[in-house]
């Protein structure tokens, strides 16, 4: 769909809403949705705080997924748990027939980022080291709140169709949504909405980086590193050679390629030749079609490391996710709603909190960002998300709201801190309102949904969706477990 036609459709929607306001009319469904969200606001925040406290790894979000699924069931939605062979994935829906509008929710945390809701770095005492540094406790809760509010309007006959909430685990590296796509869970959807916490409000035709994740594990032979080093075969040496080879590979990759790694296991003592070591890689590119050839070259680096050190290589291929295919038709509807609903204001206490956080940041953006909605059309985000795979099979769009202090990077302790207090709560509530009102528009606009579907077909052209997973690959339910020797290789 051309951008001028998209803008025309959005202008018509905006004109209709503006005319109703000018005539002193209020839309019953919209008002009821907003009232429902306001009434649930405190309960939603309590749920988000419980998920923030739990801070569970991908595919292990037992408490978090149960909190959300139980809340959906209590609100009258039909809940299907353990979908796509994933214990912590679920679907909750209400209504019947089309349009079917999906809303995504996430709830996994990140390692090494335990943090209190304080403007200085303070790990939570006695807790594990996980933290919600990407705000998924807010993401899942706001999305479910919107779905529950919409279900009430379907029940009351104010809108018709089906609202479906997707409980999506393991976004951070586990690619949970890809397996949900492969299970056919999105095949009948007319549109899918998502959002993400951030340090700015933004909406637009933004893509993302496709990504492949892999763990290379090496098994060698232990020996005394001083008295009998010749009898040992160092798995750590194999990791170091692999890392060096991959650094050299960077010079000879397509533009905008990203290759990064961590060594997740490298031995226990310097006087023992390490018999086991593991290195964990991400490869990213704006176009997923480049990744399989890049992965094959990276695998050669690992095989060379094993060959040179006489160690055995095991490969845990965790698969990949595609880049987001934007949808300008849906984006126009979201942008209008986000702009109209953005009422973010911080109290003096919240501004003081923000000022202290900004003292720890390199970038100190002004608080005027709260009232702005950035246009990110025709840009490519530097992160990756498994939302990308969904966008290849159903029209999809998303946005961000300010849940962190402006200038805060994702995956930081500062993001965990702000997301655990009222700054995060206000951004979460703005997101819930935006999602719900956007869905109301889509339920009432079959022409917009048709145009969104036509745009997806146009963007795909002759290309078909192709997963970066291998045939028959199962969800890596243990991918967040500590590495250990003897783990079977992924096919």
Secondary structure by P-SEA (a helix, b strand, c coil): ccaaaaaaaaaaaaaaaaaaaaaccccaaaaaaaaaaaaaaaaaaaaaaaaaaaccccccaaaaaaaaaaaaaaaccccccccccccccbbbbbbbcccbbbbbbbbbbbccccccccccccccccccccccccaaaaaaaaaaaaaaaaaaaaaacccbbbbbbbbcccccccaaaaaaaaacccccccccccccccccccccbbbbbbbbbbbbbbbbbbccccccccccccaaaaaaaaaaaaaaacccccccbbbbbbbccccccccccccbbbbbbccccccccccaaaaaaaaaaaaaaaaaacbbbbbbcccccccccccaaaaaaaaaaaaaaccccccaaaaaaaaaaaaacccccccccccbbbbbccccccccccaaaaaaccccccccccccccccccccaaaaaaaacaaaaaaaaaaaaaaaaaaaaaaacaaaaaaaaaaaaaaaccccccccccccccccccccccccccccccc
